[in-house]
Amino acid sequence: MTETSPIASGRVAIDDAAAYRRVLGHVPTSVAVVTATGRSGRPVGMTVGSFTSVSLDPPLIAFFVDQASSTWPHLYAADHFGVSILGHAQSELCRAFSRRSQDRFEGVDWHMSGLGVPLLSDAIVTLECTRAKIDLIGDHYQVVGRVEAMELRAPNPPLIFLQGGFVDMADRSAS
């Protein structure tokens, strides 16, 4: 895990964005890459650290996207999207889909799904979703998708982001 500066315990001002981020950085999140086929027919994708399961019946998931994201308009244009959950040794894939680049898929092994969405071939879990609902909440969009297909591709532990870095899950066995 990456070293981070210590945070003093105790109350923190809510209007201090940096402090807010540091405090909530104590909540671990799995790392997912959300992908779609853009209007141009080319794949688009972005890393999200706010992926969650929402409902079993119907099967729904959600993630959050910053309103200012330059990738979001390309994802929004698609009715279907994919979610690729990254494994513990895939921090480079996380970085690849976080960088500012025209082609985040360059050098990445991926395939087109049955719904026509690009999925990362090395992901531990893949989901194919139909967009169900989008709400503006604060400075983010909450995107809810209905899961149409899913695959457990590898039983490896997930890539976990915590306190500004990745948690080393190499010794953790999947159960």
PEPE-V170373 format. One line per field, one symbol per residue. phi: phi as a letter, one per 20 degrees, with the letter a starting at -180 (. if undefined). burial: I if it has 24 or more other ideal C-beta (glycine too) atoms within 12 Angstrom, else O. A space follows every 50 residues. Layout:
phi->???
burial->???
This chain:
phi->.ffcffdffofcffeegffgfffffedfcfdcdecbefgfnefcabfcdc ebfdbecffccbbccfgegeeggffffefcbdcdeeegddfffgfgedfe bfcfegmdebbeefendfcffefecccdcdfdaccecmeceeddcefdbb beebeffffddblnbeefdgeeefc
burial->OOOOOOOOOOOOOOOOOOOOOOOOOOOOIIIIIIIIIIOOOOIIIIIIII IOOOOOOOOIIIIIIOOOIOIIOIIOOIOIIIIIIIIIIIIOIIOIIIOO OOOIIOOIOIOOIOIOIIIIIIIIIIIIIIIOOOOOOOOOIIIIIIIIOI OOOOOIIIIIIIOOOIIOIOOOOOO
